[in-house]
Amino acid sequence: MAHKDLVDLTDDEQGYLHEVIGKGKTMARRVARAHVLLQAATGATDAEIAVTLHLGIASVHRIRQRFVDEGLTAIVFGIAIAVNFRI
């Protein structure tokens, strides 16, 4: 089944994620997100990634979806996009 949130990483993005994983002082959450994106870019399903990384399927789906919607910076650094609310 084709996934609607396709992760297409550039070579630079892949290189950066490999650097994040390779650093010794990176937060575990950031490393897990990098692993999810790298596996998603190879075509792995959410279920396969979840089993491999010992994460919940919903977590994998949210990481993938957030990458597609907000980009790499939002995923790796946890930066939320500002939203203007009108009352």
N, C-alpha and C positions, 0 to 999 in steps of 0.2 A: 504494500500500500504506500503510495507516495505521500510524503509529509508536506503539509502546506507551508510550514516554516522551514524552508531550506536554508541551511547554513553554508554560505559560499565565502570562504576566507581567501584573502589575497596571500601571496607569498610573504609579504611583510607582516601581516597579521598572524600568520602561522608561526613565523620566526619569533615574534614578540611573545606569543603564548608559550612557545617552547622555552623562552628565557624565563618567563614567570614560573614555569614548572621547575626549571633547573636551579633557581635561586634558593639558597638555604633559609632565608628569613622572610619568606612570603607567607601570608596568612593562608591557612588551610582552605578556607572558603574560596579564596581567589584561585588557588591551585585546582580545586575541584571544578570550578567554572571553566577554567582553561581546558581541563581534560574533557569536559562535556562538549565544548565547542570543537575541539580537535577531532573527537570521535564522530560528532554529528557531521562534520565536513567530509568524512570518509563515507557517509551514507548509512551509518548505523542508526537503528531505530531507537526511540526513547526507551523501550523496554530493554533492549540489549545494553544500552549505556547504563541504565539504572542497575542492572545486575552486575555489570563489570565494575562499576564504581561504588557499589553499595549505597545508592541513593534511591529516593522515591521517584517513581515515574513522573509524578506531578512536578517535582523539583526540576527534573531534566527538561520537561516540557516548558516550564516557566523560563529557564535559562535560554533555551533555544528561541522561544518567542520574544523574549526581551532583546536578544541579539538582533533579531530581524527588525524589530520595531525601533530600537534605540541605538544600536551599534555596539562596537567593542568596548568603548570607554565606559559605558553604562554598566556593562557586565563585569569587567575586571575591577573597576574602582567603586562600583555600587552607587554611581551618581544617578540620581533621579532627574527626569526631565521636569522642569517647572511647568505647571499647568495653571492657567488663569481661570478662576471660578467667578462667575457672576451670580450675585444673589438677587 
